[in-house]
Structure formats: structure tokens, C-alpha cells
Amino acid sequence: MTTSGGGVPTSDEALLAVENVSYSYLERFPALDDVSMTVHRGEKVALLGANGCGKSTLLKVLAGLLFPDRGRYTAFAAEVVEDRLEDAQFARAFRSRVGFVFQNSDAQVFSPTVREEVAFGPLNMGLERDVVADRVNDSLTMLEVLDLADRAPYQLSGGQKKRVAIASVLVMNPDVLLFDEPTATLDVRTQEWLIDLIVELNAAGKTIVLATHDLDSLDRLADRCVVFSEEHRVAADGATAPLLADHELLASVNLVRARGSRADAGGPGLRSRRVESRQTPEMSRSSEVPAGRPASS
């Protein structure tokens, strides 16, 4: 047993591990190239890199939504492959232990009411209705949206939808929580609330893996960073503070301006840089199927 930088106990137990994983969209557009990474119980891990580097694709592999072209993915000491997830018992166990919160809440929240949205996952896992009702109320209360239970998702603000999306994952009580760009598009107050929530969930024993290219909140959101290059490979893996101090590394992966550049010399002193790029197949919504929602047979 060890302790993270935030004082949260972590374990040497490996919950998730990818070994030499590669993946390409349509067999033509590389998204991951020989990526290896292990996530241990109790960690807060950030996947860090510019847009299109592969971090969202890796989250989808960890969520069991995509499957490597090459390499191996293991979760809770069992290899995760497409055939295994077609087995109802294996899928139920895996989906209940790994929860995924998408960047775009509209891709995740689609039931007629908020209450039905949050109940969808546990009902499909076969839980009794009275148990589900209690879990739904507890989750909505924790996320401070119980008063929205009978509202339609399309009537909600972006921040409210994000809370409902998180509630629909927390209701399953997963061991691991995956967040894709958790603070993107949120107002400042909602960003602060979400950062605090992630820290509290980790302190309560949840293992956190999140993808981001925003450096500003990393000292709170992650104790460890896995940095991706624009060539879709792991460029560095280590404690957050030293990696954030490595300006040369961050510049090489297009997260900050290189020292001596014209913008660095005279432009605004931004610590982080949100890199604009063309939409890649990795960012397509066509493959976004919320975790915990097994495909119909």
C-alpha cells in the first residue's frame, strides 16, 4: 500500500492494463501506436496530450467500447475482448465496475426523464426495482439534481446534463471512473464543482482515469500523468508535478509554446494551450455508446 500525492491511499493492485496496444480507425487512421500503461487501485491518472493524440480512444478501449487491433487489454485480471463482452455474465461484471463519463453529455443522456436516465444502467444489470429506486435517489441527491428528476434532459443546461451523466454512472457504484475532458465547455463554477467531486470520489476509494489537454487543474485532478505525443505514442509517464515542470516535454507534444517562439516572447502568458485541430475519426460521435448500456440483442 502506498499513498498518492494527494494523501489518498493507493494499492499495488493493477486494475487496468494495456500492453503494446495499437488501434486505427477504418484501418487507415492511427489513433494508438504500441501504447502500454497500467492503472492501480486508488490512483488519479491523467491522459495528457493535444487533440487527436489518442487519449479519448484509449479511454474507449478501457471502457470496452473499442478493441485493440494489436496488443492486449486486461481489467481486473481478465483479458477484455469483444467475444467476452458478448457474454452476459462477463459484460455485467465489467460494466458494473468501469464507468465512463463522455465529454459530450448529449451522447450519454437520452432517456425521457432524468430519473429514467439514471435508472437505465442498474435496471439493465438486473437489479430489483426498489434497489434501483433507492440508488437513483441517492445519486441524484449527491449530484444535487434530485429536483430535476422528472424533467426531460433536453430541458437542462449543459452543467445540469453533466451532473445527470455523472449520476447515471455513479449509480452503478463502479470501481473505476473514466472521464473524457471533464471540464471542457463548463462554466467556471461548474468546473470547480466537478474538480472537487472528482477529488472527493478518489478520496472515497474510486480509481480515476481522465483525458485532458488543459494543464490548469492537473495538480488537483491527477497524481500521475501519461503524456501522449502527436504520433499516438506514450511520450512520458510519471508524477504530475515534475511533468508539468518539464517545459521541453510539453512543448514537444504541442501542449505549450516552445521557448523562444514569437508568441512565447510577446504573447499572452497562458500556462496551457487548447489546440484547435480538424475533427478526426477519434472524435466522431458515431462510436459513442455510453458504458453501462449493453447493446440490445
N, C-alpha and C positions, 0 to 999 in steps of 0.2 A: 504493500500500500504506500502510495506517495501522495504529495499534496501539490495542487496546481498553483500557479502564480496568484490566483485569487483566494487561496486558502481553502479550496474545496478538495476533499479527499478524492484521489483518483486511484485506479487499480491497474495492475499489470495485465489484467484480463483483456484480451483482444476481442472486441465485439464485432468490428467490421474490418475486413482486409481485402485490398485489391492487389493482385500480383501481376505485373507486366501486362496490364490491360491496355488494349488499343480498341478504338471504335471509330468508324467512319459512317457518315450519313450517306445513304444511297450508294455505298461502296465507293464513293468518289471524293467526299468532303471529310478530311480527317478532323476529328474532334479530340481524341485522346491518343497519345503515342507512347506506349510502353510505360504506363503510369503504375507505380507501386506506392501504397500508403496503408497504414494501419491506424485504426481509431480504438483507443482503450476506454474502458468504462470510466465515466466521470469527467472526461475531457471536454473542453470547449475548443474546437478546431475550426479555423477559418481557411477556406479555399480562396486564395487571393490571386487576382490576375486581371488583365484587361478584358474587355468584351470579346467574346469569341474564342477565348483561350481553352475552353473545355470544362470549366468548373461546373457549369449547370448540367452538362452532360454527365459528369461524374456523379453529381447528386442523383440524377435519374437512374444511373447504374446502381447506386447504393439503395435507392428506393425500390429496385426491382421493376422499373419501368422500361429500361433498356438493358441489353445483354451484350457483353463484350464480343467483338469479332475474334480477338485473341486474348489470352490471359485468363485469370481466374478471380472470381469474387466469392468470398466466404463471409457469412454472417452467423454469429452465434455458433461457430464451429461447424456449420453446414454449408456446403457449396450451393450457391444460388444460381440456378439455370432455369431457362424457360420451361422445360418439361416439369421440373419440380414445382414451379409455381402454378402449374395446371392441376396439381394435386390439391384437393380442397383442404385437407388437414395441414399440409405444409404451408399453403398460402395463408390460411387463417392464423397460424402461429407467427409467420413472418410479418404479415400486415399489422398484427396487433402490437408488434414490438418496434416497428420502424414507422414513424410518421413524417410526412413531407408537407411543408407549407410552401406553396408556389409563390413566385414573385407577383404574378398577376392573380389577384383573388377571384376575378371573373372566371378564370379557368377552373376554379375549385368550388365555387359557391353557385349552385344552380337549382336547389330544391325550391318548392313553392313557398315555404316559410323557413325562418331561421331555426325554429325548433326541429322541423323535419330534416333540415340540413345537418344539424349536429347529431341527430339520432340515426342518420343513414348508415354510418360505419358500424356501430355496435349492433344494430338490428341485422345487418348483413353478415355479421360474425356469429349470429345465432343466440345472442344474449336475450334473456327474458325481458319483456316489455317494462315491467315495473323497475327492474335494474337499470334499463336504458333511461327511463324517465328520471330516475334519481341522478344518474350520471350527467344527463343533459342539463338539468337544473344546476348541478354543481359547477359544470364547465361554464355555463352562461353567467353564473354568478361570479366566478373567478375572473372572467374576462369583462365583467361589468356591462353585459348586454342582455341581462335577463328581461329587461323592459322591452326589448326588441324581438322577443321570442315568436310573436305572431305576425311580425312584419315580413313582407316579401324582400328577398335580397336586393332586388333592383331598386328598392326604395332607400337603400342605405348609402351612406357616404363611403368614400374609399377607406377611411380609417375604421369605420364600423364593419365593413366587409372583411378587412384584415383580421379584426378580432373574432368574427364568426368563423373564418377559415381556420384560425388557430384553435378555436374551441372545438371544431369538428375533428381536429387531430388529437387534442389533449383528452377528449372524451374516451379515447381508446387506451389511455394511460400507457403510451409506448415507452420503451427504454431509451430509444434514440430519437432525437428530433432533428430533421433536416430543414434548413431554411435557405431559400434561394433569394438573394438580395433583399433581406428582411426589411431594411429601412427605405428602400427605393420608393419614390413618389409620395412618401408620407410627409405630413407637416411636422414641424419641429417638435411640438408637444407629443404627437403620437409616436414619433421616433424615440423620444426619451422614454415614454411608457413602454415601448416594445423592448428597448435595450434593457431596462430594469427587469422586465418579465423574463427575458432570456437568462439574465444573471440569476434571478430567483429560481428558475426551473433547474438550472445547473446546480445551484446550492441544495436543491431538494433531491438531487441524485440523478437527474436526467443528463444523458450524454448529448452534446450539441455539436452538429456539423453545419456550418453555414458558408455560403458562397457570397463574395463581395469584391468590388474593386474600390470601395470607399474606405480610406485609411483612417478617417477621423475618429471612429468609435472603436477601433480594433483593440485598444488597450483594455477596454471593458468587455468586449464581445468574445475575445479569444485569448487563450493562454499559449496557443501554438498555431502557427501558420504554415500552410503548404502553398508555396508560391508557384504559379504556372507561367511558363513562357508562352509567347505567341506562336510557338511551334508545337503547342499542346503537350508539352512535357513538364515534369516537375523540375523547377529550377532551384528550389531550396525548400527545406523542411526544418523548422526549429521554433524556438521560443519567440513570442511576439516581439518583445522589446528589442532584441538585437537585430531582428529582421527589419523592423521599422527604421532602425538607425542606419541600415545599410543602403545609403542613397544610390550607390552604383548599381546594386542589385535591382532596386525598384525602378530605376531609370531603364535598365536593360530589358525589363518586362513591360515597359510602357505604362507604368503607374505614376511616375513623377517625371518632371522635365529634367533632362540631363544638365549638370552644372556647366556653366559657360554658354548655355544656349541663349539666344536673343531674348526669349520670353523669361528665362530664369534671371537674366541680368536686369531687365527693366519692367517685367510684367508683374501682375499681382502675385503675392506670396502665398499661393494656395499650397496647402500641405498635400492634398490628394487631387487626383485628376480623374474626372469621369470621361472616359474615352468614347467618343462617338464613332460608330462604325456601321457599315451596312448590315442589315439583318442577315444572319447566317442560318443554315438549316438547324443549328443547335438551338436557336432562339425561336423556332417555329412553334406555334401553339398546337399544331396538328397532333403531336405526340403526347400532349399533356393530359394524362389521366390521373386524377388525384389518388395518392396512395391510400390504401384502406378501402378502396372501392373496386372490388373484384369485377372483372368483365363478366357480362352475362353469358350464360352457356347457350 
